[in-house]
Amino acid sequence: MPMDANEIERLIKAALPDAKIEIKDLAGDGDHFAAHVVSPSFAGKTRVQQHKMVYDALGGRMGGTLHALALTTAVG
């Protein structure tokens, strides 16, 4: 069962409450999303560490319920 953008945002916000999040459904199928996440919590972290923080927030749904996520992160 595909996820919706609101669920993705809710999961990320639960782990990174200070984050500003933009999510787009790339294919209109609920399986392919792009997310841009800006958070002060990313300060001092590498891009890989930032992405891991977001993927951890998704609780193992990547590759399962959430098929694809094009992720960009920034300190903000």
mmCIF file of the N, C-alpha and C atoms, coordinates in Angstrom:
data_MODEL
# 
_entry.id   MODEL 
# 
loop_
_atom_site.group_PDB 
_atom_site.id 
_atom_site.type_symbol 
_atom_site.label_atom_id 
_atom_site.label_alt_id 
_atom_site.label_comp_id 
_atom_site.label_asym_id 
_atom_site.label_entity_id 
_atom_site.label_seq_id 
_atom_site.pdbx_PDB_ins_code 
_atom_site.Cartn_x 
_atom_site.Cartn_y 
_atom_site.Cartn_z 
_atom_site.occupancy 
_atom_site.B_iso_or_equiv 
_atom_site.pdbx_formal_charge 
_atom_site.auth_seq_id 
_atom_site.auth_comp_id 
_atom_site.auth_asym_id 
_atom_site.auth_atom_id 
_atom_site.pdbx_PDB_model_num 
ATOM 1   N N  . MET A 1 1  ? 0.847  -1.182 0.000   1.00 0.00 ? 1  MET A N  1 
ATOM 2   C CA . MET A 1 1  ? 0.000  0.000  0.000   1.00 0.00 ? 1  MET A CA 1 
ATOM 3   C C  . MET A 1 1  ? 0.890  1.242  0.000   1.00 0.00 ? 1  MET A C  1 
ATOM 4   N N  . PRO A 1 2  ? 0.709  2.139  -0.954  1.00 0.00 ? 2  PRO A N  1 
ATOM 5   C CA . PRO A 1 2  ? 1.556  3.336  -1.034  1.00 0.00 ? 2  PRO A CA 1 
ATOM 6   C C  . PRO A 1 2  ? 1.330  4.275  0.146   1.00 0.00 ? 2  PRO A C  1 
ATOM 7   N N  . MET A 1 3  ? 2.326  5.121  0.376   1.00 0.00 ? 3  MET A N  1 
ATOM 8   C CA . MET A 1 3  ? 2.219  6.151  1.407   1.00 0.00 ? 3  MET A CA 1 
ATOM 9   C C  . MET A 1 3  ? 1.710  7.426  0.752   1.00 0.00 ? 3  MET A C  1 
ATOM 10  N N  . ASP A 1 4  ? 1.230  8.349  1.570   1.00 0.00 ? 4  ASP A N  1 
ATOM 11  C CA . ASP A 1 4  ? 0.917  9.653  1.006   1.00 0.00 ? 4  ASP A CA 1 
ATOM 12  C C  . ASP A 1 4  ? 1.870  10.695 1.594   1.00 0.00 ? 4  ASP A C  1 
ATOM 13  N N  . ALA A 1 5  ? 1.929  11.830 0.938   1.00 0.00 ? 5  ALA A N  1 
ATOM 14  C CA . ALA A 1 5  ? 2.880  12.883 1.309   1.00 0.00 ? 5  ALA A CA 1 
ATOM 15  C C  . ALA A 1 5  ? 2.687  13.336 2.747   1.00 0.00 ? 5  ALA A C  1 
ATOM 16  N N  . ASN A 1 6  ? 1.452  13.386 3.218   1.00 0.00 ? 6  ASN A N  1 
ATOM 17  C CA . ASN A 1 6  ? 1.200  13.827 4.592   1.00 0.00 ? 6  ASN A CA 1 
ATOM 18  C C  . ASN A 1 6  ? 1.802  12.865 5.606   1.00 0.00 ? 6  ASN A C  1 
ATOM 19  N N  . GLU A 1 7  ? 1.745  11.584 5.325   1.00 0.00 ? 7  GLU A N  1 
ATOM 20  C CA . GLU A 1 7  ? 2.315  10.585 6.227   1.00 0.00 ? 7  GLU A CA 1 
ATOM 21  C C  . GLU A 1 7  ? 3.838  10.706 6.268   1.00 0.00 ? 7  GLU A C  1 
ATOM 22  N N  . ILE A 1 8  ? 4.449  10.919 5.113   1.00 0.00 ? 8  ILE A N  1 
ATOM 23  C CA . ILE A 1 8  ? 5.906  11.101 5.066   1.00 0.00 ? 8  ILE A CA 1 
ATOM 24  C C  . ILE A 1 8  ? 6.290  12.326 5.887   1.00 0.00 ? 8  ILE A C  1 
ATOM 25  N N  . GLU A 1 9  ? 5.580  13.426 5.676   1.00 0.00 ? 9  GLU A N  1 
ATOM 26  C CA . GLU A 1 9  ? 5.873  14.651 6.429   1.00 0.00 ? 9  GLU A CA 1 
ATOM 27  C C  . GLU A 1 9  ? 5.670  14.431 7.932   1.00 0.00 ? 9  GLU A C  1 
ATOM 28  N N  . ARG A 1 10 ? 4.618  13.741 8.317   1.00 0.00 ? 10 ARG A N  1 
ATOM 29  C CA . ARG A 1 10 ? 4.345  13.493 9.737   1.00 0.00 ? 10 ARG A CA 1 
ATOM 30  C C  . ARG A 1 10 ? 5.482  12.705 10.390  1.00 0.00 ? 10 ARG A C  1 
ATOM 31  N N  . LEU A 1 11 ? 5.974  11.682 9.700   1.00 0.00 ? 11 LEU A N  1 
ATOM 32  C CA . LEU A 1 11 ? 7.063  10.870 10.243  1.00 0.00 ? 11 LEU A CA 1 
ATOM 33  C C  . LEU A 1 11 ? 8.349  11.678 10.400  1.00 0.00 ? 11 LEU A C  1 
ATOM 34  N N  . ILE A 1 12 ? 8.660  12.493 9.392   1.00 0.00 ? 12 ILE A N  1 
ATOM 35  C CA . ILE A 1 12 ? 9.875  13.310 9.472   1.00 0.00 ? 12 ILE A CA 1 
ATOM 36  C C  . ILE A 1 12 ? 9.741  14.341 10.586  1.00 0.00 ? 12 ILE A C  1 
ATOM 37  N N  . LYS A 1 13 ? 8.587  14.989 10.681  1.00 0.00 ? 13 LYS A N  1 
ATOM 38  C CA . LYS A 1 13 ? 8.346  15.999 11.724  1.00 0.00 ? 13 LYS A CA 1 
ATOM 39  C C  . LYS A 1 13 ? 8.432  15.399 13.128  1.00 0.00 ? 13 LYS A C  1 
ATOM 40  N N  . ALA A 1 14 ? 8.012  14.149 13.278  1.00 0.00 ? 14 ALA A N  1 
ATOM 41  C CA . ALA A 1 14 ? 8.075  13.498 14.589  1.00 0.00 ? 14 ALA A CA 1 
ATOM 42  C C  . ALA A 1 14 ? 9.526  13.370 15.058  1.00 0.00 ? 14 ALA A C  1 
ATOM 43  N N  . ALA A 1 15 ? 10.440 13.111 14.125  1.00 0.00 ? 15 ALA A N  1 
ATOM 44  C CA . ALA A 1 15 ? 11.851 12.948 14.468  1.00 0.00 ? 15 ALA A CA 1 
ATOM 45  C C  . ALA A 1 15 ? 12.613 14.271 14.443  1.00 0.00 ? 15 ALA A C  1 
ATOM 46  N N  . LEU A 1 16 ? 12.185 15.186 13.567  1.00 0.00 ? 16 LEU A N  1 
ATOM 47  C CA . LEU A 1 16 ? 12.857 16.477 13.402  1.00 0.00 ? 16 LEU A CA 1 
ATOM 48  C C  . LEU A 1 16 ? 11.811 17.585 13.483  1.00 0.00 ? 16 LEU A C  1 
ATOM 49  N N  . PRO A 1 17 ? 11.332 17.885 14.697  1.00 0.00 ? 17 PRO A N  1 
ATOM 50  C CA . PRO A 1 17 ? 10.211 18.827 14.834  1.00 0.00 ? 17 PRO A CA 1 
ATOM 51  C C  . PRO A 1 17 ? 10.501 20.238 14.326  1.00 0.00 ? 17 PRO A C  1 
ATOM 52  N N  . ASP A 1 18 ? 11.786 20.589 14.237  1.00 0.00 ? 18 ASP A N  1 
ATOM 53  C CA . ASP A 1 18 ? 12.145 21.930 13.777  1.00 0.00 ? 18 ASP A CA 1 
ATOM 54  C C  . ASP A 1 18 ? 12.289 22.011 12.259  1.00 0.00 ? 18 ASP A C  1 
ATOM 55  N N  . ALA A 1 19 ? 12.048 20.916 11.558  1.00 0.00 ? 19 ALA A N  1 
ATOM 56  C CA . ALA A 1 19 ? 12.288 20.843 10.110  1.00 0.00 ? 19 ALA A CA 1 
ATOM 57  C C  . ALA A 1 19 ? 11.199 21.554 9.311   1.00 0.00 ? 19 ALA A C  1 
ATOM 58  N N  . LYS A 1 20 ? 11.638 22.132 8.198   1.00 0.00 ? 20 LYS A N  1 
ATOM 59  C CA . LYS A 1 20 ? 10.734 22.632 7.169   1.00 0.00 ? 20 LYS A CA 1 
ATOM 60  C C  . LYS A 1 20 ? 10.806 21.604 6.045   1.00 0.00 ? 20 LYS A C  1 
ATOM 61  N N  . ILE A 1 21 ? 9.652  21.132 5.617   1.00 0.00 ? 21 ILE A N  1 
ATOM 62  C CA . ILE A 1 21 ? 9.604  19.994 4.699   1.00 0.00 ? 21 ILE A CA 1 
ATOM 63  C C  . ILE A 1 21 ? 8.720  20.314 3.504   1.00 0.00 ? 21 ILE A C  1 
ATOM 64  N N  . GLU A 1 22 ? 9.240  20.022 2.316   1.00 0.00 ? 22 GLU A N  1 
ATOM 65  C CA . GLU A 1 22 ? 8.458  20.098 1.081   1.00 0.00 ? 22 GLU A CA 1 
ATOM 66  C C  . GLU A 1 22 ? 8.469  18.709 0.458   1.00 0.00 ? 22 GLU A C  1 
ATOM 67  N N  . ILE A 1 23 ? 7.306  18.204 0.137   1.00 0.00 ? 23 ILE A N  1 
ATOM 68  C CA . ILE A 1 23 ? 7.215  16.872 -0.463  1.00 0.00 ? 23 ILE A CA 1 
ATOM 69  C C  . ILE A 1 23 ? 6.393  16.952 -1.739  1.00 0.00 ? 23 ILE A C  1 
ATOM 70  N N  . LYS A 1 24 ? 6.892  16.310 -2.782  1.00 0.00 ? 24 LYS A N  1 
ATOM 71  C CA . LYS A 1 24 ? 6.181  16.250 -4.057  1.00 0.00 ? 24 LYS A CA 1 
ATOM 72  C C  . LYS A 1 24 ? 6.024  14.791 -4.464  1.00 0.00 ? 24 LYS A C  1 
ATOM 73  N N  . ASP A 1 25 ? 4.851  14.443 -4.938  1.00 0.00 ? 25 ASP A N  1 
ATOM 74  C CA . ASP A 1 25 ? 4.598  13.126 -5.504  1.00 0.00 ? 25 ASP A CA 1 
ATOM 75  C C  . ASP A 1 25 ? 5.024  13.210 -6.971  1.00 0.00 ? 25 ASP A C  1 
ATOM 76  N N  . LEU A 1 26 ? 6.134  12.593 -7.305  1.00 0.00 ? 26 LEU A N  1 
ATOM 77  C CA . LEU A 1 26 ? 6.740  12.758 -8.630  1.00 0.00 ? 26 LEU A CA 1 
ATOM 78  C C  . LEU A 1 26 ? 5.963  12.094 -9.759  1.00 0.00 ? 26 LEU A C  1 
ATOM 79  N N  . ALA A 1 27 ? 5.326  10.964 -9.473  1.00 0.00 ? 27 ALA A N  1 
ATOM 80  C CA . ALA A 1 27 ? 4.662  10.216 -10.535 1.00 0.00 ? 27 ALA A CA 1 
ATOM 81  C C  . ALA A 1 27 ? 3.145  10.150 -10.356 1.00 0.00 ? 27 ALA A C  1 
ATOM 82  N N  . GLY A 1 28 ? 2.646  10.706 -9.258  1.00 0.00 ? 28 GLY A N  1 
ATOM 83  C CA . GLY A 1 28 ? 1.217  10.653 -8.997  1.00 0.00 ? 28 GLY A CA 1 
ATOM 84  C C  . GLY A 1 28 ? 0.729  9.266  -8.587  1.00 0.00 ? 28 GLY A C  1 
ATOM 85  N N  . ASP A 1 29 ? 1.685  8.396  -8.223  1.00 0.00 ? 29 ASP A N  1 
ATOM 86  C CA . ASP A 1 29 ? 1.317  7.016  -7.894  1.00 0.00 ? 29 ASP A CA 1 
ATOM 87  C C  . ASP A 1 29 ? 1.465  6.677  -6.413  1.00 0.00 ? 29 ASP A C  1 
ATOM 88  N N  . GLY A 1 30 ? 1.895  7.651  -5.594  1.00 0.00 ? 30 GLY A N  1 
ATOM 89  C CA . GLY A 1 30 ? 2.081  7.389  -4.182  1.00 0.00 ? 30 GLY A CA 1 
ATOM 90  C C  . GLY A 1 30 ? 3.287  6.525  -3.873  1.00 0.00 ? 30 GLY A C  1 
ATOM 91  N N  . ASP A 1 31 ? 4.140  6.300  -4.855  1.00 0.00 ? 31 ASP A N  1 
ATOM 92  C CA . ASP A 1 31 ? 5.334  5.469  -4.675  1.00 0.00 ? 31 ASP A CA 1 
ATOM 93  C C  . ASP A 1 31 ? 6.643  6.220  -4.893  1.00 0.00 ? 31 ASP A C  1 
ATOM 94  N N  . HIS A 1 32 ? 6.595  7.317  -5.617  1.00 0.00 ? 32 HIS A N  1 
ATOM 95  C CA . HIS A 1 32 ? 7.804  8.043  -5.994  1.00 0.00 ? 32 HIS A CA 1 
ATOM 96  C C  . HIS A 1 32 ? 7.677  9.499  -5.548  1.00 0.00 ? 32 HIS A C  1 
ATOM 97  N N  . PHE A 1 33 ? 8.453  9.853  -4.534  1.00 0.00 ? 33 PHE A N  1 
ATOM 98  C CA . PHE A 1 33 ? 8.377  11.190 -3.963  1.00 0.00 ? 33 PHE A CA 1 
ATOM 99  C C  . PHE A 1 33 ? 9.723  11.884 -4.010  1.00 0.00 ? 33 PHE A C  1 
ATOM 100 N N  . ALA A 1 34 ? 9.670  13.207 -3.927  1.00 0.00 ? 34 ALA A N  1 
ATOM 101 C CA . ALA A 1 34 ? 10.857 14.027 -3.705  1.00 0.00 ? 34 ALA A CA 1 
ATOM 102 C C  . ALA A 1 34 ? 10.595 14.795 -2.412  1.00 0.00 ? 34 ALA A C  1 
ATOM 103 N N  . ALA A 1 35 ? 11.603 14.869 -1.567  1.00 0.00 ? 35 ALA A N  1 
ATOM 104 C CA . ALA A 1 35 ? 11.474 15.615 -0.314  1.00 0.00 ? 35 ALA A CA 1 
ATOM 105 C C  . ALA A 1 35 ? 12.667 16.536 -0.159  1.00 0.00 ? 35 ALA A C  1 
ATOM 106 N N  . HIS A 1 36 ? 12.377 17.767 0.244   1.00 0.00 ? 36 HIS A N  1 
ATOM 107 C CA . HIS A 1 36 ? 13.414 18.736 0.587   1.00 0.00 ? 36 HIS A CA 1 
ATOM 108 C C  . HIS A 1 36 ? 13.209 19.051 2.062   1.00 0.00 ? 36 HIS A C  1 
ATOM 109 N N  . VAL A 1 37 ? 14.219 18.739 2.875   1.00 0.00 ? 37 VAL A N  1 
ATOM 110 C CA . VAL A 1 37 ? 14.110 18.892 4.320   1.00 0.00 ? 37 VAL A CA 1 
ATOM 111 C C  . VAL A 1 37 ? 15.192 19.858 4.790   1.00 0.00 ? 37 VAL A C  1 
ATOM 112 N N  . VAL A 1 38 ? 14.768 20.912 5.463   1.00 0.00 ? 38 VAL A N  1 
ATOM 113 C CA . VAL A 1 38 ? 15.679 21.923 6.000   1.00 0.00 ? 38 VAL A CA 1 
ATOM 114 C C  . VAL A 1 38 ? 15.532 21.905 7.519   1.00 0.00 ? 38 VAL A C  1 
ATOM 115 N N  . SER A 1 39 ? 16.648 21.733 8.230   1.00 0.00 ? 39 SER A N  1 
ATOM 116 C CA . SER A 1 39 ? 16.579 21.632 9.688   1.00 0.00 ? 39 SER A CA 1 
ATOM 117 C C  . SER A 1 39 ? 17.863 22.136 10.337  1.00 0.00 ? 39 SER A C  1 
ATOM 118 N N  . PRO A 1 40 ? 17.729 22.877 11.434  1.00 0.00 ? 40 PRO A N  1 
ATOM 119 C CA . PRO A 1 40 ? 18.911 23.247 12.216  1.00 0.00 ? 40 PRO A CA 1 
ATOM 120 C C  . PRO A 1 40 ? 19.602 22.014 12.801  1.00 0.00 ? 40 PRO A C  1 
ATOM 121 N N  . SER A 1 41 ? 18.888 20.922 12.948  1.00 0.00 ? 41 SER A N  1 
ATOM 122 C CA . SER A 1 41 ? 19.463 19.683 13.490  1.00 0.00 ? 41 SER A CA 1 
ATOM 123 C C  . SER A 1 41 ? 20.553 19.108 12.590  1.00 0.00 ? 41 SER A C  1 
ATOM 124 N N  . PHE A 1 42 ? 20.599 19.541 11.345  1.00 0.00 ? 42 PHE A N  1 
ATOM 125 C CA . PHE A 1 42 ? 21.605 19.049 10.410  1.00 0.00 ? 42 PHE A CA 1 
ATOM 126 C C  . PHE A 1 42 ? 22.955 19.752 10.560  1.00 0.00 ? 42 PHE A C  1 
ATOM 127 N N  . ALA A 1 43 ? 23.013 20.794 11.366  1.00 0.00 ? 43 ALA A N  1 
ATOM 128 C CA . ALA A 1 43 ? 24.263 21.557 11.528  1.00 0.00 ? 43 ALA A CA 1 
ATOM 129 C C  . ALA A 1 43 ? 25.397 20.640 11.988  1.00 0.00 ? 43 ALA A C  1 
ATOM 130 N N  . GLY A 1 44 ? 26.536 20.762 11.315  1.00 0.00 ? 44 GLY A N  1 
ATOM 131 C CA . GLY A 1 44 ? 27.709 19.977 11.672  1.00 0.00 ? 44 GLY A CA 1 
ATOM 132 C C  . GLY A 1 44 ? 27.686 18.542 11.181  1.00 0.00 ? 44 GLY A C  1 
ATOM 133 N N  . LYS A 1 45 ? 26.635 18.165 10.461  1.00 0.00 ? 45 LYS A N  1 
ATOM 134 C CA . LYS A 1 45 ? 26.508 16.802 9.946   1.00 0.00 ? 45 LYS A CA 1 
ATOM 135 C C  . LYS A 1 45 ? 26.854 16.777 8.458   1.00 0.00 ? 45 LYS A C  1 
ATOM 136 N N  . THR A 1 46 ? 27.413 15.658 8.013   1.00 0.00 ? 46 THR A N  1 
ATOM 137 C CA . THR A 1 46 ? 27.655 15.489 6.582   1.00 0.00 ? 46 THR A CA 1 
ATOM 138 C C  . THR A 1 46 ? 26.322 15.266 5.883   1.00 0.00 ? 46 THR A C  1 
ATOM 139 N N  . ARG A 1 47 ? 26.323 15.381 4.573   1.00 0.00 ? 47 ARG A N  1 
ATOM 140 C CA . ARG A 1 47 ? 25.110 15.139 3.793   1.00 0.00 ? 47 ARG A CA 1 
ATOM 141 C C  . ARG A 1 47 ? 24.610 13.710 4.027   1.00 0.00 ? 47 ARG A C  1 
ATOM 142 N N  . VAL A 1 48 ? 25.520 12.755 4.086   1.00 0.00 ? 48 VAL A N  1 
ATOM 143 C CA . VAL A 1 48 ? 25.133 11.362 4.329   1.00 0.00 ? 48 VAL A CA 1 
ATOM 144 C C  . VAL A 1 48 ? 24.469 11.230 5.699   1.00 0.00 ? 48 VAL A C  1 
ATOM 145 N N  . GLN A 1 49 ? 25.022 11.878 6.712   1.00 0.00 ? 49 GLN A N  1 
ATOM 146 C CA . GLN A 1 49 ? 24.426 11.829 8.049   1.00 0.00 ? 49 GLN A CA 1 
ATOM 147 C C  . GLN A 1 49 ? 23.045 12.488 8.063   1.00 0.00 ? 49 GLN A C  1 
ATOM 148 N N  . GLN A 1 50 ? 22.898 13.589 7.333   1.00 0.00 ? 50 GLN A N  1 
ATOM 149 C CA . GLN A 1 50 ? 21.601 14.268 7.243   1.00 0.00 ? 50 GLN A CA 1 
ATOM 150 C C  . GLN A 1 50 ? 20.560 13.342 6.619   1.00 0.00 ? 50 GLN A C  1 
ATOM 151 N N  . HIS A 1 51 ? 20.937 12.696 5.528   1.00 0.00 ? 51 HIS A N  1 
ATOM 152 C CA . HIS A 1 51 ? 20.015 11.794 4.847   1.00 0.00 ? 51 HIS A CA 1 
ATOM 153 C C  . HIS A 1 51 ? 19.661 10.605 5.747   1.00 0.00 ? 51 HIS A C  1 
ATOM 154 N N  . LYS A 1 52 ? 20.649 10.091 6.471   1.00 0.00 ? 52 LYS A N  1 
ATOM 155 C CA . LYS A 1 52 ? 20.385 8.979  7.385   1.00 0.00 ? 52 LYS A CA 1 
ATOM 156 C C  . LYS A 1 52 ? 19.381 9.390  8.453   1.00 0.00 ? 52 LYS A C  1 
ATOM 157 N N  . MET A 1 53 ? 19.458 10.620 8.936   1.00 0.00 ? 53 MET A N  1 
ATOM 158 C CA . MET A 1 53 ? 18.505 11.098 9.938   1.00 0.00 ? 53 MET A CA 1 
ATOM 159 C C  . MET A 1 53 ? 17.083 11.058 9.375   1.00 0.00 ? 53 MET A C  1 
ATOM 160 N N  . VAL A 1 54 ? 16.932 11.459 8.125   1.00 0.00 ? 54 VAL A N  1 
ATOM 161 C CA . VAL A 1 54 ? 15.600 11.444 7.501   1.00 0.00 ? 54 VAL A CA 1 
ATOM 162 C C  . VAL A 1 54 ? 15.140 10.005 7.274   1.00 0.00 ? 54 VAL A C  1 
ATOM 163 N N  . TYR A 1 55 ? 16.021 9.160  6.739   1.00 0.00 ? 55 TYR A N  1 
ATOM 164 C CA . TYR A 1 55 ? 15.644 7.767  6.501   1.00 0.00 ? 55 TYR A CA 1 
ATOM 165 C C  . TYR A 1 55 ? 15.294 7.058  7.811   1.00 0.00 ? 55 TYR A C  1 
ATOM 166 N N  . ASP A 1 56 ? 16.038 7.348  8.881   1.00 0.00 ? 56 ASP A N  1 
ATOM 167 C CA . ASP A 1 56 ? 15.725 6.769  10.194  1.00 0.00 ? 56 ASP A CA 1 
ATOM 168 C C  . ASP A 1 56 ? 14.334 7.206  10.652  1.00 0.00 ? 56 ASP A C  1 
ATOM 169 N N  . ALA A 1 57 ? 13.980 8.463  10.358  1.00 0.00 ? 57 ALA A N  1 
ATOM 170 C CA . ALA A 1 57 ? 12.659 8.980  10.738  1.00 0.00 ? 57 ALA A CA 1 
ATOM 171 C C  . ALA A 1 57 ? 11.545 8.210  10.030  1.00 0.00 ? 57 ALA A C  1 
ATOM 172 N N  . LEU A 1 58 ? 11.845 7.669  8.865   1.00 0.00 ? 58 LEU A N  1 
ATOM 173 C CA . LEU A 1 58 ? 10.839 6.929  8.094   1.00 0.00 ? 58 LEU A CA 1 
ATOM 174 C C  . LEU A 1 58 ? 10.667 5.497  8.596   1.00 0.00 ? 58 LEU A C  1 
ATOM 175 N N  . GLY A 1 59 ? 11.457 5.127  9.580   1.00 0.00 ? 59 GLY A N  1 
ATOM 176 C CA . GLY A 1 59 ? 11.251 3.860  10.277  1.00 0.00 ? 59 GLY A CA 1 
ATOM 177 C C  . GLY A 1 59 ? 11.303 2.608  9.416   1.00 0.00 ? 59 GLY A C  1 
ATOM 178 N N  . GLY A 1 60 ? 12.225 2.532  8.485   1.00 0.00 ? 60 GLY A N  1 
ATOM 179 C CA . GLY A 1 60 ? 12.366 1.328  7.685   1.00 0.00 ? 60 GLY A CA 1 
ATOM 180 C C  . GLY A 1 60 ? 11.371 1.186  6.547   1.00 0.00 ? 60 GLY A C  1 
ATOM 181 N N  . ARG A 1 61 ? 10.635 2.243  6.248   1.00 0.00 ? 61 ARG A N  1 
ATOM 182 C CA . ARG A 1 61 ? 9.645  2.159  5.168   1.00 0.00 ? 61 ARG A CA 1 
ATOM 183 C C  . ARG A 1 61 ? 10.265 2.291  3.778   1.00 0.00 ? 61 ARG A C  1 
ATOM 184 N N  . MET A 1 62 ? 11.497 2.805  3.704   1.00 0.00 ? 62 MET A N  1 
ATOM 185 C CA . MET A 1 62 ? 12.160 2.937  2.404   1.00 0.00 ? 62 MET A CA 1 
ATOM 186 C C  . MET A 1 62 ? 12.353 1.562  1.785   1.00 0.00 ? 62 MET A C  1 
ATOM 187 N N  . GLY A 1 63 ? 12.011 1.459  0.515   1.00 0.00 ? 63 GLY A N  1 
ATOM 188 C CA . GLY A 1 63 ? 12.155 0.203  -0.198  1.00 0.00 ? 63 GLY A CA 1 
ATOM 189 C C  . GLY A 1 63 ? 10.989 -0.748 0.016   1.00 0.00 ? 63 GLY A C  1 
ATOM 190 N N  . GLY A 1 64 ? 10.107 -0.389 0.927   1.00 0.00 ? 64 GLY A N  1 
ATOM 191 C CA . GLY A 1 64 ? 8.917  -1.206 1.172   1.00 0.00 ? 64 GLY A CA 1 
ATOM 192 C C  . GLY A 1 64 ? 7.688  -0.388 0.850   1.00 0.00 ? 64 GLY A C  1 
ATOM 193 N N  . THR A 1 65 ? 7.073  0.154  1.890   1.00 0.00 ? 65 THR A N  1 
ATOM 194 C CA . THR A 1 65 ? 5.890  0.992  1.711   1.00 0.00 ? 65 THR A CA 1 
ATOM 195 C C  . THR A 1 65 ? 6.209  2.215  0.861   1.00 0.00 ? 65 THR A C  1 
ATOM 196 N N  . LEU A 1 66 ? 7.398  2.754  1.056   1.00 0.00 ? 66 LEU A N  1 
ATOM 197 C CA . LEU A 1 66 ? 7.857  3.915  0.288   1.00 0.00 ? 66 LEU A CA 1 
ATOM 198 C C  . LEU A 1 66 ? 8.902  3.433  -0.697  1.00 0.00 ? 66 LEU A C  1 
ATOM 199 N N  . HIS A 1 67 ? 8.523  3.376  -1.959  1.00 0.00 ? 67 HIS A N  1 
ATOM 200 C CA . HIS A 1 67 ? 9.387  2.784  -2.980  1.00 0.00 ? 67 HIS A CA 1 
ATOM 201 C C  . HIS A 1 67 ? 10.601 3.658  -3.303  1.00 0.00 ? 67 HIS A C  1 
ATOM 202 N N  . ALA A 1 68 ? 10.384 4.959  -3.524  1.00 0.00 ? 68 ALA A N  1 
ATOM 203 C CA . ALA A 1 68 ? 11.486 5.832  -3.932  1.00 0.00 ? 68 ALA A CA 1 
ATOM 204 C C  . ALA A 1 68 ? 11.312 7.222  -3.348  1.00 0.00 ? 68 ALA A C  1 
ATOM 205 N N  . LEU A 1 69 ? 12.417 7.777  -2.846  1.00 0.00 ? 69 LEU A N  1 
ATOM 206 C CA . LEU A 1 69 ? 12.412 9.125  -2.302  1.00 0.00 ? 69 LEU A CA 1 
ATOM 207 C C  . LEU A 1 69 ? 13.662 9.847  -2.755  1.00 0.00 ? 69 LEU A C  1 
ATOM 208 N N  . ALA A 1 70 ? 13.502 10.851 -3.609  1.00 0.00 ? 70 ALA A N  1 
ATOM 209 C CA . ALA A 1 70 ? 14.604 11.717 -4.007  1.00 0.00 ? 70 ALA A CA 1 
ATOM 210 C C  . ALA A 1 70 ? 14.726 12.758 -2.896  1.00 0.00 ? 70 ALA A C  1 
ATOM 211 N N  . LEU A 1 71 ? 15.826 12.703 -2.152  1.00 0.00 ? 71 LEU A N  1 
ATOM 212 C CA . LEU A 1 71 ? 15.964 13.502 -0.941  1.00 0.00 ? 71 LEU A CA 1 
ATOM 213 C C  . LEU A 1 71 ? 17.040 14.559 -1.096  1.00 0.00 ? 71 LEU A C  1 
ATOM 214 N N  . THR A 1 72 ? 16.690 15.782 -0.710  1.00 0.00 ? 72 THR A N  1 
ATOM 215 C CA . THR A 1 72 ? 17.690 16.837 -0.560  1.00 0.00 ? 72 THR A CA 1 
ATOM 216 C C  . THR A 1 72 ? 17.524 17.400 0.847   1.00 0.00 ? 72 THR A C  1 
ATOM 217 N N  . THR A 1 73 ? 18.659 17.746 1.455   1.00 0.00 ? 73 THR A N  1 
ATOM 218 C CA . THR A 1 73 ? 18.635 18.300 2.801   1.00 0.00 ? 73 THR A CA 1 
ATOM 219 C C  . THR A 1 73 ? 19.491 19.547 2.857   1.00 0.00 ? 73 THR A C  1 
ATOM 220 N N  . ALA A 1 74 ? 19.210 20.391 3.855   1.00 0.00 ? 74 ALA A N  1 
ATOM 221 C CA . ALA A 1 74 ? 19.989 21.601 4.059   1.00 0.00 ? 74 ALA A CA 1 
ATOM 222 C C  . ALA A 1 74 ? 19.871 22.014 5.523   1.00 0.00 ? 74 ALA A C  1 
ATOM 223 N N  . VAL A 1 75 ? 20.879 22.737 5.992   1.00 0.00 ? 75 VAL A N  1 
ATOM 224 C CA . VAL A 1 75 ? 20.857 23.296 7.333   1.00 0.00 ? 75 VAL A CA 1 
ATOM 225 C C  . VAL A 1 75 ? 20.048 24.573 7.271   1.00 0.00 ? 75 VAL A C  1 
ATOM 226 N N  . GLY A 1 76 ? 19.155 24.750 8.222   1.00 0.00 ? 76 GLY A N  1 
ATOM 227 C CA . GLY A 1 76 ? 18.349 25.969 8.190   1.00 0.00 ? 76 GLY A CA 1 
ATOM 228 C C  . GLY A 1 76 ? 17.918 26.419 9.540   1.00 0.00 ? 76 GLY A C  1 
# 
